[in-house]
Amino acid sequence: MLEKGVAAQSRTTVCEANTAAAMGSGDMPVFATPAMVALMENAAMLAVAPGLPEGAATVGAEMNVSHIKPSGLGAEIVASAVVTAVEGRKITFNVGARDAEGMIGEGTHVRFIVDRERFLAKLK
């Protein structure tokens, strides 16, 4: 059952592969904003996956975040997502990411429930 308050977390460690320099979003060896966004999306996906009907999935549609603090190599990053609204197929989340020093990013995220087969059929 999808309802307000459902939540999950996702974790990663900052390594060369998820730095701004490696991902092309900057030129410094710090946790990349695209990597933070992906981690937040993963937490949101995990939060609602158990409540989806058979054959359904969620897809990201909107992300509005601020990346407010850098994290260096070796830092553990924990992203969280909490459902704030469910309107039909549309699910809205508050998302955040932290390292050992505190909050590094926060914002909102929207996902939509889709039928996997119909969604993938659009690729043909």
Biopython code that builds the backbone (N, CA, C, O; Angstrom):
import numpy as np
from Bio.PDB.StructureBuilder import StructureBuilder

atoms = [
    (1, "MET", "N", (0.842, -1.187, 0.000)),
    (1, "MET", "CA", (0.000, 0.000, 0.000)),
    (1, "MET", "C", (0.885, 1.248, 0.000)),
    (1, "MET", "O", (1.783, 1.387, 0.831)),
    (2, "LEU", "N", (0.619, 2.141, -0.937)),
    (2, "LEU", "CA", (1.384, 3.382, -1.019)),
    (2, "LEU", "C", (0.670, 4.466, -0.228)),
    (2, "LEU", "O", (-0.499, 4.770, -0.468)),
    (3, "GLU", "N", (1.401, 5.040, 0.721)),
    (3, "GLU", "CA", (0.803, 6.092, 1.541)),
    (3, "GLU", "C", (1.869, 7.042, 2.035)),
    (3, "GLU", "O", (3.060, 6.730, 2.008)),
    (4, "LYS", "N", (1.431, 8.211, 2.490)),
    (4, "LYS", "CA", (2.347, 9.191, 3.066)),
    (4, "LYS", "C", (3.172, 8.552, 4.177)),
    (4, "LYS", "O", (2.676, 7.722, 4.938)),
    (5, "GLY", "N", (4.436, 8.953, 4.255)),
    (5, "GLY", "CA", (5.299, 8.486, 5.324)),
    (5, "GLY", "C", (6.156, 7.283, 4.979)),
    (5, "GLY", "O", (7.120, 6.996, 5.688)),
    (6, "VAL", "N", (5.827, 6.566, 3.898)),
    (6, "VAL", "CA", (6.656, 5.426, 3.482)),
    (6, "VAL", "C", (8.039, 5.970, 3.126)),
    (6, "VAL", "O", (8.150, 6.990, 2.446)),
    (7, "ALA", "N", (9.087, 5.294, 3.580)),
    (7, "ALA", "CA", (10.441, 5.820, 3.400)),
    (7, "ALA", "C", (11.457, 4.705, 3.161)),
    (7, "ALA", "O", (11.213, 3.539, 3.468)),
    (8, "ALA", "N", (12.601, 5.098, 2.606)),
    (8, "ALA", "CA", (13.729, 4.172, 2.428)),
    (8, "ALA", "C", (15.010, 4.987, 2.325)),
    (8, "ALA", "O", (14.989, 6.206, 2.157)),
    (9, "GLN", "N", (16.129, 4.270, 2.433)),
    (9, "GLN", "CA", (17.448, 4.882, 2.297)),
    (9, "GLN", "C", (18.273, 4.108, 1.289)),
    (9, "GLN", "O", (18.026, 2.931, 1.028)),
    (10, "SER", "N", (19.258, 4.791, 0.728)),
    (10, "SER", "CA", (20.246, 4.200, -0.172)),
    (10, "SER", "C", (21.607, 4.734, 0.240)),
    (10, "SER", "O", (21.726, 5.878, 0.678)),
    (11, "ARG", "N", (22.628, 3.907, 0.100)),
    (11, "ARG", "CA", (23.971, 4.302, 0.543)),
    (11, "ARG", "C", (25.012, 4.077, -0.549)),
    (11, "ARG", "O", (24.875, 3.196, -1.399)),
    (12, "THR", "N", (26.045, 4.895, -0.499)),
    (12, "THR", "CA", (27.211, 4.688, -1.353)),
    (12, "THR", "C", (28.412, 5.327, -0.682)),
    (12, "THR", "O", (28.268, 6.088, 0.276)),
    (13, "THR", "N", (29.580, 5.020, -1.182)),
    (13, "THR", "CA", (30.817, 5.644, -0.724)),
    (13, "THR", "C", (31.401, 6.426, -1.887)),
    (13, "THR", "O", (31.429, 5.937, -3.016)),
    (14, "VAL", "N", (31.861, 7.624, -1.620)),
    (14, "VAL", "CA", (32.457, 8.438, -2.679)),
    (14, "VAL", "C", (33.747, 7.773, -3.132)),
    (14, "VAL", "O", (34.651, 7.520, -2.336)),
    (15, "CYS", "N", (33.812, 7.495, -4.436)),
    (15, "CYS", "CA", (34.989, 6.877, -5.052)),
    (15, "CYS", "C", (35.285, 7.631, -6.352)),
    (15, "CYS", "O", (34.525, 8.517, -6.743)),
    (16, "GLU", "N", (36.358, 7.290, -7.002)),
    (16, "GLU", "CA", (36.731, 7.989, -8.247)),
    (16, "GLU", "C", (35.584, 7.993, -9.256)),
    (16, "GLU", "O", (35.363, 9.000, -9.928)),
    (17, "ALA", "N", (34.850, 6.880, -9.374)),
    (17, "ALA", "CA", (33.809, 6.741, -10.403)),
    (17, "ALA", "C", (32.615, 7.660, -10.210)),
    (17, "ALA", "O", (31.946, 7.999, -11.186)),
    (18, "ASN", "N", (32.324, 8.077, -8.975)),
    (18, "ASN", "CA", (31.153, 8.930, -8.761)),
    (18, "ASN", "C", (31.525, 10.370, -8.390)),
    (18, "ASN", "O", (30.735, 11.088, -7.777)),
    (19, "THR", "N", (32.743, 10.781, -8.774)),
    (19, "THR", "CA", (33.147, 12.169, -8.558)),
    (19, "THR", "C", (32.682, 13.041, -9.721)),
    (19, "THR", "O", (32.390, 12.550, -10.811)),
    (20, "ALA", "N", (32.621, 14.331, -9.466)),
    (20, "ALA", "CA", (32.254, 15.283, -10.510)),
    (20, "ALA", "C", (33.239, 15.204, -11.682)),
    (20, "ALA", "O", (32.839, 15.298, -12.842)),
    (21, "ALA", "N", (34.512, 15.033, -11.374)),
    (21, "ALA", "CA", (35.517, 14.951, -12.433)),
    (21, "ALA", "C", (35.273, 13.741, -13.333)),
    (21, "ALA", "O", (35.370, 13.858, -14.555)),
    (22, "ALA", "N", (34.962, 12.598, -12.760)),
    (22, "ALA", "CA", (34.748, 11.380, -13.545)),
    (22, "ALA", "C", (33.430, 11.416, -14.321)),
    (22, "ALA", "O", (33.352, 10.901, -15.437)),
    (23, "MET", "N", (32.402, 12.021, -13.736)),
    (23, "MET", "CA", (31.084, 12.031, -14.373)),
    (23, "MET", "C", (30.910, 13.188, -15.349)),
    (23, "MET", "O", (29.919, 13.239, -16.078)),
    (24, "GLY", "N", (31.867, 14.119, -15.371)),
    (24, "GLY", "CA", (31.803, 15.218, -16.319)),
    (24, "GLY", "C", (30.901, 16.369, -15.885)),
    (24, "GLY", "O", (30.585, 17.248, -16.687)),
    (25, "SER", "N", (30.485, 16.367, -14.617)),
    (25, "SER", "CA", (29.631, 17.460, -14.144)),
    (25, "SER", "C", (30.439, 18.559, -13.466)),
    (25, "SER", "O", (29.888, 19.556, -13.001)),
    (26, "GLY", "N", (31.721, 18.366, -13.418)),
    (26, "GLY", "CA", (32.640, 19.326, -12.811)),
    (26, "GLY", "C", (34.053, 18.807, -13.010)),
    (26, "GLY", "O", (34.263, 17.828, -13.728)),
    (27, "ASP", "N", (35.021, 19.455, -12.382)),
    (27, "ASP", "CA", (36.410, 19.015, -12.579)),
    (27, "ASP", "C", (37.140, 18.766, -11.268)),
    (27, "ASP", "O", (38.370, 18.791, -11.213)),
    (28, "MET", "N", (36.353, 18.521, -10.194)),
    (28, "MET", "CA", (36.984, 18.280, -8.896)),
    (28, "MET", "C", (36.664, 16.880, -8.384)),
    (28, "MET", "O", (35.655, 16.288, -8.766)),
    (29, "PRO", "N", (37.534, 16.351, -7.508)),
    (29, "PRO", "CA", (37.343, 15.003, -6.966)),
    (29, "PRO", "C", (36.394, 14.992, -5.758)),
    (29, "PRO", "O", (36.778, 14.602, -4.655)),
    (30, "VAL", "N", (35.144, 15.430, -5.990)),
    (30, "VAL", "CA", (34.107, 15.463, -4.952)),
    (30, "VAL", "C", (32.878, 14.726, -5.466)),
    (30, "VAL", "O", (32.730, 14.524, -6.671)),
    (31, "PHE", "N", (31.992, 14.321, -4.549)),
    (31, "PHE", "CA", (30.771, 13.601, -4.914)),
    (31, "PHE", "C", (29.986, 14.430, -5.927)),
    (31, "PHE", "O", (29.670, 15.593, -5.680)),
    (32, "ALA", "N", (29.679, 13.823, -7.060)),
    (32, "ALA", "CA", (29.002, 14.511, -8.153)),
    (32, "ALA", "C", (27.518, 14.710, -7.863)),
    (32, "ALA", "O", (26.867, 13.845, -7.275)),
    (33, "THR", "N", (27.000, 15.841, -8.276)),
    (33, "THR", "CA", (25.567, 16.096, -8.136)),
    (33, "THR", "C", (24.734, 15.029, -8.853)),
    (33, "THR", "O", (23.741, 14.575, -8.286)),
    (34, "PRO", "N", (25.093, 14.602, -10.089)),
    (34, "PRO", "CA", (24.307, 13.541, -10.715)),
    (34, "PRO", "C", (24.312, 12.231, -9.916)),
    (34, "PRO", "O", (23.323, 11.498, -9.921)),
    (35, "ALA", "N", (25.409, 11.942, -9.240)),
    (35, "ALA", "CA", (25.471, 10.738, -8.404)),
    (35, "ALA", "C", (24.567, 10.889, -7.185)),
    (35, "ALA", "O", (23.929, 9.923, -6.764)),
    (36, "MET", "N", (24.506, 12.087, -6.616)),
    (36, "MET", "CA", (23.622, 12.334, -5.478)),
    (36, "MET", "C", (22.161, 12.192, -5.898)),
    (36, "MET", "O", (21.357, 11.588, -5.187)),
    (37, "VAL", "N", (21.827, 12.752, -7.055)),
    (37, "VAL", "CA", (20.458, 12.658, -7.565)),
    (37, "VAL", "C", (20.077, 11.194, -7.798)),
    (37, "VAL", "O", (18.980, 10.775, -7.430)),
    (38, "ALA", "N", (20.967, 10.423, -8.402)),
    (38, "ALA", "CA", (20.691, 9.003, -8.656)),
    (38, "ALA", "C", (20.483, 8.242, -7.348)),
    (38, "ALA", "O", (19.624, 7.364, -7.275)),
    (39, "LEU", "N", (21.252, 8.566, -6.329)),
    (39, "LEU", "CA", (21.110, 7.902, -5.034)),
    (39, "LEU", "C", (19.764, 8.250, -4.396)),
    (39, "LEU", "O", (19.114, 7.392, -3.798)),
    (40, "MET", "N", (19.355, 9.503, -4.526)),
    (40, "MET", "CA", (18.043, 9.919, -4.018)),
    (40, "MET", "C", (16.920, 9.197, -4.765)),
    (40, "MET", "O", (15.959, 8.728, -4.154)),
    (41, "GLU", "N", (17.051, 9.112, -6.093)),
    (41, "GLU", "CA", (16.041, 8.403, -6.894)),
    (41, "GLU", "C", (15.962, 6.933, -6.494)),
    (41, "GLU", "O", (14.876, 6.357, -6.427)),
    (42, "ASN", "N", (17.111, 6.337, -6.232)),
    (42, "ASN", "CA", (17.126, 4.941, -5.825)),
    (42, "ASN", "C", (16.398, 4.745, -4.504)),
    (42, "ASN", "O", (15.647, 3.781, -4.351)),
    (43, "ALA", "N", (16.608, 5.642, -3.550)),
    (43, "ALA", "CA", (15.915, 5.560, -2.268)),
    (43, "ALA", "C", (14.403, 5.673, -2.477)),
    (43, "ALA", "O", (13.637, 4.947, -1.844)),
    (44, "ALA", "N", (13.972, 6.574, -3.355)),
    (44, "ALA", "CA", (12.545, 6.745, -3.632)),
    (44, "ALA", "C", (11.964, 5.490, -4.277)),
    (44, "ALA", "O", (10.888, 5.033, -3.891)),
    (45, "MET", "N", (12.671, 4.935, -5.254)),
    (45, "MET", "CA", (12.223, 3.712, -5.911)),
    (45, "MET", "C", (12.070, 2.588, -4.900)),
    (45, "MET", "O", (11.068, 1.873, -4.905)),
    (46, "LEU", "N", (13.072, 2.432, -4.024)),
    (46, "LEU", "CA", (13.030, 1.373, -3.018)),
    (46, "LEU", "C", (11.892, 1.569, -2.015)),
    (46, "LEU", "O", (11.305, 0.597, -1.539)),
    (47, "ALA", "N", (11.583, 2.825, -1.697)),
    (47, "ALA", "CA", (10.529, 3.103, -0.718)),
    (47, "ALA", "C", (9.176, 2.578, -1.162)),
    (47, "ALA", "O", (8.414, 2.054, -0.349)),
    (48, "VAL", "N", (8.871, 2.712, -2.442)),
    (48, "VAL", "CA", (7.524, 2.351, -2.914)),
    (48, "VAL", "C", (7.442, 0.997, -3.601)),
    (48, "VAL", "O", (6.342, 0.482, -3.797)),
    (49, "ALA", "N", (8.567, 0.409, -3.972)),
    (49, "ALA", "CA", (8.559, -0.860, -4.711)),
    (49, "ALA", "C", (7.714, -1.949, -4.049)),
    (49, "ALA", "O", (6.963, -2.627, -4.750)),
    (50, "PRO", "N", (7.803, -2.149, -2.727)),
    (50, "PRO", "CA", (7.006, -3.223, -2.120)),
    (50, "PRO", "C", (5.490, -3.001, -2.209)),
    (50, "PRO", "O", (4.730, -3.962, -2.093)),
    (51, "GLY", "N", (5.042, -1.781, -2.408)),
    (51, "GLY", "CA", (3.615, -1.488, -2.456)),
    (51, "GLY", "C", (3.019, -1.453, -3.851)),
    (51, "GLY", "O", (1.836, -1.154, -4.016)),
    (52, "LEU", "N", (3.839, -1.761, -4.867)),
    (52, "LEU", "CA", (3.350, -1.702, -6.245)),
    (52, "LEU", "C", (2.652, -2.996, -6.648)),
    (52, "LEU", "O", (3.008, -4.073, -6.168)),
    (53, "PRO", "N", (1.655, -2.891, -7.531)),
    (53, "PRO", "CA", (1.016, -4.099, -8.039)),
    (53, "PRO", "C", (1.966, -4.888, -8.946)),
    (53, "PRO", "O", (2.956, -4.349, -9.441)),
    (54, "GLU", "N", (1.658, -6.141, -9.151)),
    (54, "GLU", "CA", (2.438, -7.008, -10.044)),
    (54, "GLU", "C", (2.578, -6.367, -11.422)),
    (54, "GLU", "O", (1.594, -5.890, -11.988)),
    (55, "GLY", "N", (3.792, -6.355, -11.961)),
    (55, "GLY", "CA", (4.033, -5.818, -13.294)),
    (55, "GLY", "C", (4.224, -4.316, -13.347)),
    (55, "GLY", "O", (4.419, -3.758, -14.428)),
    (56, "ALA", "N", (4.174, -3.650, -12.205)),
    (56, "ALA", "CA", (4.322, -2.193, -12.175)),
    (56, "ALA", "C", (5.723, -1.797, -11.716)),
    (56, "ALA", "O", (6.421, -2.573, -11.063)),
    (57, "ALA", "N", (6.115, -0.589, -12.066)),
    (57, "ALA", "CA", (7.380, 0.004, -11.641)),
    (57, "ALA", "C", (7.134, 1.502, -11.499)),
    (57, "ALA", "O", (6.063, 1.997, -11.851)),
    (58, "THR", "N", (8.120, 2.214, -10.988)),
    (58, "THR", "CA", (8.028, 3.673, -10.974)),
    (58, "THR", "C", (9.148, 4.243, -11.822)),
    (58, "THR", "O", (10.225, 3.657, -11.936)),
    (59, "VAL", "N", (8.877, 5.388, -12.411)),
    (59, "VAL", "CA", (9.883, 6.098, -13.204)),
    (59, "VAL", "C", (9.974, 7.529, -12.690)),
    (59, "VAL", "O", (8.971, 8.141, -12.324)),
    (60, "GLY", "N", (11.187, 8.043, -12.671)),
    (60, "GLY", "CA", (11.398, 9.416, -12.243)),
    (60, "GLY", "C", (10.893, 10.390, -13.282)),
    (60, "GLY", "O", (11.092, 10.183, -14.479)),
    (61, "ALA", "N", (10.231, 11.465, -12.830)),
    (61, "ALA", "CA", (9.693, 12.460, -13.746)),
    (61, "ALA", "C", (10.178, 13.868, -13.442)),
    (61, "ALA", "O", (10.242, 14.714, -14.335)),
    (62, "GLU", "N", (10.518, 14.120, -12.194)),
    (62, "GLU", "CA", (10.932, 15.472, -11.802)),
    (62, "GLU", "C", (11.832, 15.395, -10.582)),
    (62, "GLU", "O", (11.598, 14.609, -9.664)),
    (63, "MET", "N", (12.873, 16.229, -10.590)),
    (63, "MET", "CA", (13.782, 16.297, -9.456)),
    (63, "MET", "C", (14.143, 17.763, -9.249)),
    (63, "MET", "O", (14.590, 18.437, -10.177)),
    (64, "ASN", "N", (13.950, 18.244, -8.045)),
    (64, "ASN", "CA", (14.299, 19.623, -7.710)),
    (64, "ASN", "C", (15.133, 19.566, -6.435)),
    (64, "ASN", "O", (14.593, 19.443, -5.335)),
    (65, "VAL", "N", (16.456, 19.656, -6.591)),
    (65, "VAL", "CA", (17.344, 19.512, -5.427)),
    (65, "VAL", "C", (18.397, 20.604, -5.388)),
    (65, "VAL", "O", (18.735, 21.227, -6.395)),
    (66, "SER", "N", (18.893, 20.803, -4.193)),
    (66, "SER", "CA", (20.047, 21.665, -3.969)),
    (66, "SER", "C", (21.174, 20.796, -3.438)),
    (66, "SER", "O", (20.978, 20.008, -2.513)),
    (67, "HIS", "N", (22.352, 20.943, -4.025)),
    (67, "HIS", "CA", (23.555, 20.262, -3.539)),
    (67, "HIS", "C", (24.314, 21.317, -2.742)),
    (67, "HIS", "O", (24.937, 22.209, -3.317)),
    (68, "ILE", "N", (24.260, 21.210, -1.415)),
    (68, "ILE", "CA", (24.675, 22.331, -0.575)),
    (68, "ILE", "C", (26.060, 22.205, 0.058)),
    (68, "ILE", "O", (26.566, 23.165, 0.638)),
    (69, "LYS", "N", (26.678, 21.018, -0.050)),
    (69, "LYS", "CA", (27.980, 20.833, 0.591)),
    (69, "LYS", "C", (28.744, 19.725, -0.124)),
    (69, "LYS", "O", (28.154, 18.703, -0.472)),
    (70, "PRO", "N", (30.057, 19.905, -0.351)),
    (70, "PRO", "CA", (30.838, 18.852, -1.002)),
    (70, "PRO", "C", (31.183, 17.707, -0.051)),
    (70, "PRO", "O", (31.268, 17.877, 1.165)),
    (71, "SER", "N", (31.379, 16.537, -0.653)),
    (71, "SER", "CA", (31.850, 15.348, 0.088)),
    (71, "SER", "C", (33.025, 14.771, -0.682)),
    (71, "SER", "O", (32.965, 14.612, -1.901)),
    (72, "GLY", "N", (34.097, 14.459, 0.040)),
    (72, "GLY", "CA", (35.312, 13.972, -0.601)),
    (72, "GLY", "C", (35.385, 12.461, -0.705)),
    (72, "GLY", "O", (34.515, 11.738, -0.220)),
    (73, "LEU", "N", (36.448, 12.006, -1.351)),
    (73, "LEU", "CA", (36.692, 10.576, -1.525)),
    (73, "LEU", "C", (36.663, 9.863, -0.173)),
    (73, "LEU", "O", (37.229, 10.338, 0.812)),
    (74, "GLY", "N", (35.997, 8.721, -0.150)),
    (74, "GLY", "CA", (35.912, 7.911, 1.056)),
    (74, "GLY", "C", (34.721, 8.213, 1.942)),
    (74, "GLY", "O", (34.420, 7.435, 2.847)),
    (75, "ALA", "N", (34.032, 9.324, 1.707)),
    (75, "ALA", "CA", (32.868, 9.676, 2.529)),
    (75, "ALA", "C", (31.711, 8.727, 2.237)),
    (75, "ALA", "O", (31.461, 8.381, 1.083)),
    (76, "GLU", "N", (31.007, 8.307, 3.287)),
    (76, "GLU", "CA", (29.796, 7.505, 3.093)),
    (76, "GLU", "C", (28.625, 8.470, 2.950)),
    (76, "GLU", "O", (28.450, 9.383, 3.757)),
    (77, "ILE", "N", (27.835, 8.253, 1.918)),
    (77, "ILE", "CA", (26.670, 9.091, 1.637)),
    (77, "ILE", "C", (25.415, 8.252, 1.845)),
    (77, "ILE", "O", (25.324, 7.129, 1.349)),
    (78, "VAL", "N", (24.448, 8.800, 2.579)),
    (78, "VAL", "CA", (23.167, 8.142, 2.807)),
    (78, "VAL", "C", (22.075, 9.061, 2.277)),
    (78, "VAL", "O", (21.915, 10.190, 2.741)),
    (79, "ALA", "N", (21.330, 8.563, 1.301)),
    (79, "ALA", "CA", (20.196, 9.307, 0.750)),
    (79, "ALA", "C", (18.915, 8.731, 1.329)),
    (79, "ALA", "O", (18.800, 7.525, 1.544)),
    (80, "SER", "N", (17.958, 9.608, 1.577)),
    (80, "SER", "CA", (16.666, 9.158, 2.086)),
    (80, "SER", "C", (15.557, 9.749, 1.237)),
    (80, "SER", "O", (15.707, 10.818, 0.644)),
    (81, "ALA", "N", (14.436, 9.031, 1.189)),
    (81, "ALA", "CA", (13.253, 9.496, 0.468)),
    (81, "ALA", "C", (12.034, 9.153, 1.307)),
    (81, "ALA", "O", (11.905, 8.033, 1.799)),
    (82, "VAL", "N", (11.138, 10.124, 1.468)),
    (82, "VAL", "CA", (9.909, 9.944, 2.232)),
    (82, "VAL", "C", (8.739, 10.384, 1.361)),
    (82, "VAL", "O", (8.744, 11.491, 0.822)),
    (83, "VAL", "N", (7.731, 9.516, 1.223)),
    (83, "VAL", "CA", (6.551, 9.865, 0.444)),
    (83, "VAL", "C", (5.783, 10.968, 1.169)),
    (83, "VAL", "O", (5.468, 10.852, 2.353)),
    (84, "THR", "N", (5.488, 12.045, 0.427)),
    (84, "THR", "CA", (4.708, 13.147, 1.000)),
    (84, "THR", "C", (3.315, 13.236, 0.399)),
    (84, "THR", "O", (2.428, 13.853, 0.990)),
    (85, "ALA", "N", (3.104, 12.623, -0.778)),
    (85, "ALA", "CA", (1.782, 12.652, -1.402)),
    (85, "ALA", "C", (1.661, 11.525, -2.424)),
    (85, "ALA", "O", (2.625, 11.188, -3.111)),
    (86, "VAL", "N", (0.475, 10.955, -2.511)),
    (86, "VAL", "CA", (0.144, 9.971, -3.543)),
    (86, "VAL", "C", (-1.150, 10.450, -4.190)),
    (86, "VAL", "O", (-2.193, 10.536, -3.543)),
    (87, "GLU", "N", (-1.057, 10.764, -5.492)),
    (87, "GLU", "CA", (-2.207, 11.253, -6.248)),
    (87, "GLU", "C", (-2.350, 10.394, -7.495)),
    (87, "GLU", "O", (-1.732, 10.679, -8.521)),
    (88, "GLY", "N", (-3.160, 9.344, -7.415)),
    (88, "GLY", "CA", (-3.278, 8.427, -8.543)),
    (88, "GLY", "C", (-1.945, 7.749, -8.794)),
    (88, "GLY", "O", (-1.400, 7.092, -7.908)),
    (89, "ARG", "N", (-1.411, 7.909, -10.020)),
    (89, "ARG", "CA", (-0.128, 7.305, -10.376)),
    (89, "ARG", "C", (1.075, 8.160, -9.958)),
    (89, "ARG", "O", (2.213, 7.698, -10.028)),
    (90, "LYS", "N", (0.831, 9.394, -9.529)),
    (90, "LYS", "CA", (1.899, 10.338, -9.171)),
    (90, "LYS", "C", (2.255, 10.221, -7.687)),
    (90, "LYS", "O", (1.387, 10.270, -6.816)),
    (91, "ILE", "N", (3.560, 10.065, -7.423)),
    (91, "ILE", "CA", (4.058, 9.962, -6.042)),
    (91, "ILE", "C", (5.101, 11.064, -5.843)),
    (91, "ILE", "O", (6.039, 11.194, -6.629)),
    (92, "THR", "N", (4.926, 11.852, -4.784)),
    (92, "THR", "CA", (5.864, 12.933, -4.471)),
    (92, "THR", "C", (6.637, 12.577, -3.207)),
    (92, "THR", "O", (6.084, 12.026, -2.255)),
    (93, "PHE", "N", (7.927, 12.903, -3.219)),
    (93, "PHE", "CA", (8.838, 12.572, -2.122)),
    (93, "PHE", "C", (9.595, 13.808, -1.655)),
    (93, "PHE", "O", (9.866, 14.712, -2.445)),
    (94, "ASN", "N", (9.933, 13.847, -0.380)),
    (94, "ASN", "CA", (11.004, 14.705, 0.116)),
    (94, "ASN", "C", (12.251, 13.832, 0.085)),
    (94, "ASN", "O", (12.228, 12.689, 0.541)),
    (95, "VAL", "N", (13.338, 14.373, -0.455)),
    (95, "VAL", "CA", (14.585, 13.615, -0.542)),
    (95, "VAL", "C", (15.704, 14.399, 0.131)),
    (95, "VAL", "O", (15.669, 15.628, 0.200)),
    (96, "GLY", "N", (16.684, 13.672, 0.619)),
    (96, "GLY", "CA", (17.838, 14.302, 1.242)),
    (96, "GLY", "C", (19.036, 13.386, 1.168)),
    (96, "GLY", "O", (18.896, 12.181, 0.962)),
    (97, "ALA", "N", (20.208, 13.956, 1.337)),
    (97, "ALA", "CA", (21.440, 13.162, 1.378)),
    (97, "ALA", "C", (22.344, 13.750, 2.452)),
    (97, "ALA", "O", (22.423, 14.966, 2.627)),
    (98, "ARG", "N", (23.022, 12.860, 3.166)),
    (98, "ARG", "CA", (23.903, 13.258, 4.266)),
    (98, "ARG", "C", (25.230, 12.524, 4.157)),
    (98, "ARG", "O", (25.309, 11.430, 3.596)),
    (99, "ASP", "N", (26.268, 13.142, 4.700)),
    (99, "ASP", "CA", (27.519, 12.439, 4.962)),
    (99, "ASP", "C", (27.756, 12.549, 6.467)),
    (99, "ASP", "O", (26.871, 13.001, 7.194)),
    (100, "ALA", "N", (28.911, 12.153, 6.938)),
    (100, "ALA", "CA", (29.181, 12.159, 8.380)),
    (100, "ALA", "C", (29.120, 13.558, 8.984)),
    (100, "ALA", "O", (28.906, 13.706, 10.187)),
    (101, "GLU", "N", (29.306, 14.570, 8.165)),
    (101, "GLU", "CA", (29.306, 15.953, 8.644)),
    (101, "GLU", "C", (27.907, 16.571, 8.676)),
    (101, "GLU", "O", (27.708, 17.618, 9.291)),
    (102, "GLY", "N", (26.933, 15.925, 8.014)),
    (102, "GLY", "CA", (25.578, 16.475, 7.990)),
    (102, "GLY", "C", (24.970, 16.483, 6.601)),
    (102, "GLY", "O", (25.432, 15.781, 5.702)),
    (103, "MET", "N", (23.926, 17.289, 6.438)),
    (103, "MET", "CA", (23.170, 17.365, 5.197)),
    (103, "MET", "C", (24.043, 17.887, 4.062)),
    (103, "MET", "O", (24.732, 18.896, 4.213)),
    (104, "ILE", "N", (24.009, 17.185, 2.907)),
    (104, "ILE", "CA", (24.754, 17.662, 1.738)),
    (104, "ILE", "C", (23.823, 18.041, 0.595)),
    (104, "ILE", "O", (24.229, 18.742, -0.332)),
    (105, "GLY", "N", (22.569, 17.579, 0.655)),
    (105, "GLY", "CA", (21.621, 17.905, -0.401)),
    (105, "GLY", "C", (20.205, 17.612, 0.044)),
    (105, "GLY", "O", (19.972, 16.757, 0.898)),
    (106, "GLU", "N", (19.243, 18.343, -0.552)),
    (106, "GLU", "CA", (17.843, 18.139, -0.195)),
    (106, "GLU", "C", (16.951, 18.660, -1.298)),
    (106, "GLU", "O", (17.362, 19.484, -2.114)),
    (107, "GLY", "N", (15.705, 18.160, -1.313)),
    (107, "GLY", "CA", (14.767, 18.643, -2.307)),
    (107, "GLY", "C", (13.523, 17.791, -2.401)),
    (107, "GLY", "O", (13.141, 17.107, -1.451)),
    (108, "THR", "N", (12.893, 17.843, -3.570)),
    (108, "THR", "CA", (11.682, 17.065, -3.828)),
    (108, "THR", "C", (11.865, 16.262, -5.104)),
    (108, "THR", "O", (12.658, 16.614, -5.976)),
    (109, "HIS", "N", (11.110, 15.174, -5.190)),
    (109, "HIS", "CA", (11.205, 14.255, -6.330)),
    (109, "HIS", "C", (9.806, 13.729, -6.635)),
    (109, "HIS", "O", (9.023, 13.458, -5.725)),
    (110, "VAL", "N", (9.498, 13.588, -7.924)),
    (110, "VAL", "CA", (8.219, 13.029, -8.361)),
    (110, "VAL", "C", (8.483, 11.796, -9.207)),
    (110, "VAL", "O", (9.330, 11.806, -10.100)),
    (111, "ARG", "N", (7.740, 10.729, -8.910)),
    (111, "ARG", "CA", (7.789, 9.498, -9.701)),
    (111, "ARG", "C", (6.372, 9.141, -10.109)),
    (111, "ARG", "O", (5.410, 9.518, -9.439)),
    (112, "PHE", "N", (6.247, 8.408, -11.219)),
    (112, "PHE", "CA", (4.946, 7.922, -11.677)),
    (112, "PHE", "C", (4.958, 6.408, -11.743)),
    (112, "PHE", "O", (5.959, 5.797, -12.118)),
    (113, "ILE", "N", (3.849, 5.816, -11.381)),
    (113, "ILE", "CA", (3.680, 4.371, -11.488)),
    (113, "ILE", "C", (3.343, 4.054, -12.945)),
    (113, "ILE", "O", (2.456, 4.671, -13.534)),
    (114, "VAL", "N", (4.057, 3.086, -13.517)),
    (114, "VAL", "CA", (3.817, 2.660, -14.903)),
    (114, "VAL", "C", (3.722, 1.145, -14.958)),
    (114, "VAL", "O", (4.228, 0.441, -14.084)),
    (115, "ASP", "N", (3.069, 0.661, -15.996)),
    (115, "ASP", "CA", (3.075, -0.764, -16.306)),
    (115, "ASP", "C", (4.379, -1.033, -17.061)),
    (115, "ASP", "O", (4.635, -0.413, -18.093)),
    (116, "ARG", "N", (5.199, -1.951, -16.555)),
    (116, "ARG", "CA", (6.515, -2.213, -17.156)),
    (116, "ARG", "C", (6.431, -2.523, -18.643)),
    (116, "ARG", "O", (7.131, -1.912, -19.451)),
    (117, "GLU", "N", (5.568, -3.479, -19.008)),
    (117, "GLU", "CA", (5.490, -3.909, -20.402)),
    (117, "GLU", "C", (5.068, -2.778, -21.329)),
    (117, "GLU", "O", (5.679, -2.575, -22.379)),
    (118, "ARG", "N", (4.034, -2.046, -20.953)),
    (118, "ARG", "CA", (3.573, -0.928, -21.795)),
    (118, "ARG", "C", (4.639, 0.156, -21.893)),
    (118, "ARG", "O", (4.835, 0.734, -22.962)),
    (119, "PHE", "N", (5.321, 0.434, -20.805)),
    (119, "PHE", "CA", (6.359, 1.450, -20.804)),
    (119, "PHE", "C", (7.498, 1.057, -21.732)),
    (119, "PHE", "O", (7.947, 1.864, -22.546)),
    (120, "LEU", "N", (7.966, -0.180, -21.614)),
    (120, "LEU", "CA", (9.092, -0.632, -22.449)),
    (120, "LEU", "C", (8.691, -0.798, -23.902)),
    (120, "LEU", "O", (9.536, -0.677, -24.789)),
    (121, "ALA", "N", (7.417, -1.073, -24.166)),
    (121, "ALA", "CA", (6.944, -1.205, -25.549)),
    (121, "ALA", "C", (7.088, 0.101, -26.322)),
    (121, "ALA", "O", (7.162, 0.092, -27.550)),
    (122, "LYS", "N", (7.127, 1.216, -25.612)),
    (122, "LYS", "CA", (7.277, 2.523, -26.253)),
    (122, "LYS", "C", (8.649, 2.693, -26.879)),
    (122, "LYS", "O", (8.848, 3.596, -27.692)),
    (123, "LEU", "N", (9.596, 1.842, -26.517)),
    (123, "LEU", "CA", (10.955, 1.937, -27.045)),
    (123, "LEU", "C", (11.081, 1.363, -28.454)),
    (123, "LEU", "O", (12.057, 1.637, -29.153)),
    (124, "LYS", "N", (10.106, 0.574, -28.868)),
    (124, "LYS", "CA", (10.206, -0.109, -30.168)),
    (124, "LYS", "C", (9.816, 0.764, -31.316)),
    (124, "LYS", "O", (9.852, 0.324, -32.465)),
]
sb = StructureBuilder()
sb.init_structure("model")
sb.init_model(0)
sb.init_chain("A")
sb.init_seg("    ")
for serial, (resi, resn, name, xyz) in enumerate(atoms, 1):
    if name == "N":
        sb.init_residue(resn, " ", resi, " ")
    sb.init_atom(name, np.array(xyz, "f"), 0.0, 1.0, " ", f" {name:<3s}", serial, name[0])
structure = sb.get_structure()
